Amino acid sequence: LIAMYIILLFITVLIHFGLNVTWHKAAGNARSPSLVYIPYLFLLQGTSLVAARLAFYPRSDSTIITFLAVVSLLMCVVSPGVLYMLVGRRIGDNACQILDPKLFPREGDDPNKKYTGKTALMYRFIFGEFVWVSRDLETCFVEKYGVVFESFKQDLAWFPTVEPCVMIALSILSSWHPAEGSASQCNARNLLVCLLFFGFLVALLFYRPFTSIFDNGISISLCFMMFLSVLLMTIGIWIRTAQTSLLFVIPVYLLLISAVLVLMKCIFDIVAYGTDIWIGRKSGAREMLRKEQSRSYFKTRGGNPLGFKKAFFGSVNGSEPASEHGQFLMENQGGGLEPGEPVAPVVPPVTFDSTPSHVPAVATFQNVNSIIITCEAVV
């Protein structure tokens, strides 16, 4: 992870001096530092699993390895909290979602560029109706940290911290070796694994955290198949009769389908990523936002001037309070205007437009690792 971060810093420096852009824009183009989040998810499951095994069942001939295992496990456990402190708690003040201009063009936009009919339905299915943008376009917050949260809804931007917690809990449970001949410990561990998957499945069904219908459907399907696989194997181990062989055969096919589905999802995400660049989805949203902010005043529509999912300039009747940034603009740049009245923020033009918005749903990376160790967790 450190090596990748150094590489991203090097790329950022090259872009900064090569293209003569600000450090924020250079980091945004390099997707630094949030690209580190992808290998973090790939490595977290295996690292936490091995570290937990070595920490809970230390080798008598190697104190150093045990110490490193304990340190590694502690680092894995605190990593979701660090992720929230560095990114999660800053999202609300630095980023928000706006209605996608390709589905909801603003006044003065070319109506021919609006997606309608079947194209609009497919577009909503794959990308959703909202686009993440930085509140202050010059900081390029979304471009720098968006890999972590861009796939998620604005109200659930904290959800990326839940997935690492599930992965760590699964690793700890998988590292638990029941005493030989202790059926109660084996059943207890397997039941806890089932409850973990069931809890995560309920969370996905209740919150549907991803912006696009497609990502929600894939994530729920994968989690359901893994939960069902673990449940069937747990029941089979618990009953322990000759008639339970089918309870072990079905999970094999479910896990195989899950693996194929994950592979297809990865390929789909790569295609969607390229499509996002080609159609200029996020660059168009930034350009629209720049134009709106460059005007002398905002024309409020129902208290939501830019189609923000949550209006940070407040509602027209004052029932919905403005955020600190919106209130500052109204008090200091609007001459003490009331919420909903024309505001004149001064925002310099932004030309940063090279970064696509759609990133693979992070649940994909979790499921790749979870599928690998599911059988080991219960058998």
VOGU-3710 file (C-alpha; in Angstrom, 3 decimals, decimal comma):
1> liamyiillf> 0,000/0,000/0,000  2,848/2,365/0,811  4,509/1,531/-2,502  1,306/2,299/-4,417  0,868/5,568/-2,558  4,416/6,572/-3,478  3,662/5,742/-7,123  0,530/7,897/-6,997  2,529/10,761/-5,499  5,061/10,437/-8,308
11> itvlihfgln> 2,273/10,524/-10,918  0,773/13,553/-9,191  4,098/15,388/-9,370  4,455/14,567/-13,066  0,950/15,844/-13,825  1,484/18,975/-11,740  4,651/20,040/-13,517  3,896/18,471/-16,893  0,433/19,974/-17,349  1,016/23,039/-15,173
21> vtwhkaagna> -2,097/22,501/-13,042  -2,684/22,908/-9,315  -1,735/20,191/-6,888  -5,403/19,465/-6,200  -6,158/18,922/-9,884  -3,016/16,845/-10,354  -3,983/14,607/-7,444  -7,514/14,377/-8,818  -6,264/13,222/-12,205  -4,098/10,590/-10,503
31> rspslvyipy> -6,993/9,599/-8,221  -4,559/10,020/-5,366  -4,753/8,872/-2,636  -8,064/6,985/-2,944  -6,770/4,434/-5,468  -4,953/2,853/-2,533  -8,396/1,781/-1,315  -8,652/-0,920/-4,005  -5,536/-2,931/-3,013  -6,462/-2,265/0,616
41> lfllqgtslv> -9,687/-4,228/0,108  -7,881/-6,991/-1,746  -5,244/-7,369/0,966  -7,409/-6,790/4,041  -9,152/-10,163/4,075  -6,030/-12,283/3,704  -3,904/-10,140/6,003  -6,467/-10,067/8,801  -7,111/-13,821/8,468  -3,435/-14,825/8,702
51> aarlafyprs> -2,737/-12,256/11,417  -5,675/-13,493/13,502  -4,564/-17,113/13,234  -0,994/-16,329/14,246  -2,138/-13,992/17,029  -4,738/-16,347/18,569  -2,655/-19,499/18,057  0,963/-18,300/18,417  3,950/-20,412/17,512  6,047/-21,250/20,513
61> dstiitflav> 9,288/-20,978/18,547  8,746/-17,498/17,114  7,915/-14,578/19,396  8,705/-12,033/16,692  6,157/-13,503/14,262  3,508/-13,477/16,985  4,287/-9,834/17,791  4,044/-8,855/14,124  0,786/-10,775/13,822  -0,730/-8,922/16,776
71> vsllmcvvsp> 0,400/-5,558/15,378  -0,955/-6,440/11,928  -4,293/-7,531/13,348  -4,595/-4,316/15,367  -3,834/-2,278/12,247  -6,545/-4,154/10,346  -9,063/-3,626/13,151  -8,475/0,137/13,377  -8,291/0,663/9,596  -12,079/1,206/9,124
81> gvlymlvgrr> -11,947/3,925/11,788  -8,967/5,547/10,100  -10,803/5,374/6,778  -13,793/7,135/8,312  -11,636/9,838/9,896  -9,700/10,529/6,685  -12,606/10,344/4,231  -15,991/9,456/5,684  -16,473/12,348/8,084  -15,273/14,863/5,489
91> igdnacqild> -17,686/13,873/2,733  -20,619/15,947/3,946  -18,622/19,194/4,006  -16,709/18,632/0,768  -18,933/16,663/-1,618  -22,563/16,165/-2,573  -24,709/14,567/-5,245  -26,530/16,525/-7,940  -29,080/15,360/-10,462  -27,345/13,988/-13,522
101> pklfpregdd> -27,486/16,638/-16,303  -27,864/13,892/-18,892  -31,190/12,961/-17,333  -32,200/16,341/-15,938  -30,741/19,095/-18,146  -30,713/22,632/-16,756  -32,119/25,742/-18,315  -30,128/26,664/-21,385  -28,765/23,139/-21,979  -29,169/21,458/-25,336
111> pnkkytgkta> -32,365/19,353/-25,009  -31,087/16,959/-27,661  -28,388/15,756/-25,262  -30,954/14,539/-22,731  -31,340/10,773/-22,516  -34,941/9,617/-22,926  -36,894/6,409/-23,369  -35,041/3,103/-23,209  -31,671/4,853/-23,205  -32,631/6,750/-20,060
121> lmyrfifgef> -33,891/3,565/-18,377  -30,661/1,735/-19,134  -28,625/4,750/-18,025  -30,479/4,901/-14,683  -30,056/1,147/-14,229  -26,282/1,312/-14,666  -25,313/4,731/-13,280  -28,283/5,984/-11,264  -29,754/9,490/-11,293  -27,146/11,369/-9,262
131> vwvsrdletc> -23,525/12,387/-9,782  -20,999/13,167/-7,081  -19,327/16,578/-7,338  -17,039/18,562/-5,053  -18,727/21,439/-3,261  -15,613/23,507/-3,944  -14,560/22,465/-7,423  -11,030/23,773/-6,944  -10,308/21,260/-4,167  -11,237/18,266/-6,394
141> fvekygvvfe> -12,292/16,340/-3,280  -14,429/13,846/-5,208  -11,693/13,261/-7,754  -9,113/12,610/-5,030  -11,196/10,505/-2,644  -14,146/9,380/-4,766  -12,951/5,799/-5,275  -14,013/5,166/-1,683  -17,585/6,488/-1,814  -18,650/7,378/-5,385
151> sfkqdlawfp> -20,622/4,168/-5,833  -22,759/4,943/-2,796  -25,726/7,204/-2,123  -25,090/10,530/-0,454  -26,959/9,589/2,724  -24,963/6,357/2,936  -21,481/7,601/2,104  -20,359/6,038/5,399  -21,232/2,535/4,154  -17,721/1,813/2,752
161> tvepcvmial> -16,514/1,564/6,341  -19,034/-1,213/7,021  -17,594/-3,605/4,445  -14,066/-3,702/5,935  -15,648/-4,345/9,342  -17,506/-7,350/7,906  -14,324/-8,642/6,306  -12,342/-8,348/9,556  -15,089/-10,020/11,587  -15,208/-12,861/9,059
171> silsswhpae> -11,432/-13,298/9,299  -11,534/-13,451/13,095  -14,338/-16,019/13,079  -12,579/-18,070/10,405  -9,404/-18,136/12,493  -11,270/-19,716/15,412  -10,264/-23,393/15,631  -12,774/-25,304/17,766  -11,328/-27,811/20,194  -11,052/-31,286/18,762
181> gsasqcnarn> -14,286/-33,154/19,268  -16,151/-30,058/20,470  -19,286/-29,986/18,354  -20,733/-27,108/20,364  -17,805/-24,797/19,548  -17,938/-25,762/15,879  -21,678/-25,107/15,674  -21,352/-21,849/17,588  -18,691/-20,557/15,220  -20,663/-21,557/12,150
191> llvcllffgf> -23,790/-19,927/13,553  -21,894/-16,668/14,146  -20,667/-16,727/10,546  -24,256/-17,192/9,369  -25,430/-14,303/11,524  -22,651/-12,101/10,150  -23,652/-12,747/6,549  -27,333/-12,445/7,424  -26,764/-9,080/9,118  -24,871/-7,751/6,134
201> lvallfyrpf> -27,561/-9,053/3,767  -30,273/-7,314/5,799  -28,251/-4,088/5,724  -27,936/-4,295/1,937  -31,653/-5,007/1,523  -32,717/-2,260/3,912  -30,365/0,525/2,845  -29,662/-0,448/-0,799  -26,548/1,704/-0,422  -25,359/1,944/-4,014
211> tsifdngisi> -26,434/4,684/-6,379  -27,220/2,370/-9,275  -29,852/-0,366/-9,321  -27,365/-2,708/-10,982  -24,768/-2,454/-8,196  -27,437/-2,976/-5,544  -28,789/-6,032/-7,336  -25,373/-7,629/-7,790  -24,289/-6,968/-4,203  -27,506/-8,332/-2,722
221> slcfmmflsv> -27,399/-11,407/-4,975  -23,798/-12,233/-4,084  -24,370/-11,744/-0,368  -27,523/-13,872/-0,477  -25,751/-16,743/-2,243  -22,886/-16,676/0,245  -25,284/-16,538/3,195  -27,309/-19,445/1,797  -24,125/-21,458/1,165  -22,881/-20,962/4,717
231> llmtigiwir> -26,327/-21,696/6,163  -26,731/-24,961/4,248  -23,253/-26,165/5,185  -23,829/-25,197/8,815  -27,076/-27,197/8,891  -25,342/-30,134/7,215  -22,533/-30,145/9,772  -25,016/-29,769/12,619  -27,282/-32,659/11,528  -24,473/-35,029/10,510
241> taqtsllfvi> -26,546/-37,671/8,709  -26,129/-39,494/5,416  -29,068/-37,592/3,942  -27,282/-34,244/4,305  -24,936/-34,643/1,329  -27,164/-32,394/-0,763  -26,620/-29,627/1,779  -22,955/-29,617/0,787  -23,485/-30,009/-2,959  -25,756/-26,983/-3,352
251> pvylllisav> -23,263/-24,561/-1,756  -20,593/-25,684/-4,200  -22,718/-24,595/-7,137  -23,784/-21,402/-5,387  -20,185/-20,441/-4,729  -19,269/-21,295/-8,314  -22,068/-19,057/-9,590  -20,902/-16,336/-7,220  -17,354/-16,528/-8,530  -18,543/-16,327/-12,155
261> lvlmkcifdi> -20,837/-13,423/-11,264  -17,969/-11,550/-9,617  -15,802/-12,060/-12,707  -18,566/-10,803/-14,991  -19,159/-7,846/-12,674  -15,480/-6,880/-12,849  -15,569/-6,980/-16,662  -18,794/-4,963/-16,671  -17,268/-2,341/-14,362  -14,303/-1,895/-16,681
271> vaygtdiwig> -16,658/-1,359/-19,620  -18,804/1,047/-17,571  -15,680/2,934/-16,506  -14,659/3,423/-20,127  -18,205/4,373/-21,091  -18,209/7,010/-18,362  -15,120/8,597/-19,869  -16,530/8,413/-23,390  -19,852/10,088/-22,602  -18,277/12,632/-20,247
281> rksgaremlr> -20,744/11,941/-17,477  -18,942/13,498/-14,559  -17,095/16,125/-16,547  -20,481/17,298/-17,815  -21,782/17,546/-14,253  -18,756/19,585/-13,205  -19,130/21,890/-16,185  -22,799/22,388/-15,387  -21,962/23,159/-11,771  -19,232/25,589/-12,810
291> keqsrsyfkt> -21,650/27,458/-15,064  -24,272/27,646/-12,350  -21,792/28,915/-9,787  -20,343/31,445/-12,205  -23,681/33,174/-12,755  -24,482/36,329/-10,846  -27,302/34,629/-8,933  -29,001/31,319/-8,446  -32,572/30,770/-9,586  -33,923/28,664/-6,787
301> rggnplgfkk> -36,440/25,976/-7,611  -38,152/24,674/-4,536  -35,166/25,673/-2,452  -32,816/23,353/-4,323  -30,878/25,572/-6,755  -28,624/22,981/-8,374  -30,706/19,887/-7,960  -28,641/18,968/-4,908  -29,947/15,860/-3,243  -29,769/17,912/-0,045
311> affgsvngse> -29,881/21,636/-0,658  -26,966/23,154/1,182  -28,296/26,638/0,445  -31,451/25,946/2,463  -35,086/25,781/1,423  -37,211/28,631/0,140  -39,441/28,822/3,192  -36,562/28,371/5,591  -37,851/25,046/6,893  -34,707/23,260/5,716
321> pasehgqflm> -31,612/24,911/7,192  -28,647/25,687/5,022  -25,274/24,108/5,636  -22,399/26,129/7,006  -21,058/26,797/3,504  -24,445/27,863/2,147  -25,165/29,995/5,206  -21,781/31,687/4,851  -22,567/32,587/1,249  -25,977/33,975/2,176
331> enqggglepg> -24,642/36,041/5,065  -21,386/37,293/3,591  -21,883/37,353/-0,166  -25,638/37,840/-0,313  -25,834/40,912/1,932  -27,754/39,176/4,715  -30,244/37,534/2,369  -32,854/35,160/3,628  -32,703/31,470/2,594  -34,065/31,010/-0,923
341> epvapvvppv> -33,182/34,518/-2,161  -30,626/35,021/-4,966  -27,060/34,398/-3,828  -23,923/35,479/-5,624  -21,046/33,156/-4,753  -17,707/33,850/-6,371  -16,230/30,643/-7,714  -13,368/30,654/-10,224  -13,812/28,646/-13,450  -12,704/25,051/-13,363
351> tfdstpshvp> -11,364/23,139/-16,330  -10,654/19,835/-14,611  -12,697/17,314/-16,526  -10,730/14,198/-17,185  -11,842/11,904/-14,395  -14,818/9,572/-14,847  -17,304/9,095/-12,072  -18,285/5,465/-12,194  -15,995/3,233/-10,193  -16,491/-0,476/-9,575
361> avatfqnvns> -18,705/-1,159/-6,587  -16,389/-1,977/-3,719  -18,595/-4,883/-2,669  -17,108/-6,755/-5,619  -13,679/-6,860/-4,013  -15,076/-7,989/-0,694  -16,991/-10,840/-2,299  -13,937/-12,058/-4,206  -12,180/-12,698/-0,916  -15,246/-13,839/0,994
371> iiitceavv> -16,009/-16,526/-1,582  -12,477/-17,872/-1,225  -12,690/-18,405/2,526  -16,391/-19,194/2,970  -15,934/-22,959/2,745  -12,953/-22,813/5,058  -14,951/-20,811/7,582  -17,503/-23,565/8,202  -15,992/-26,895/7,093
//
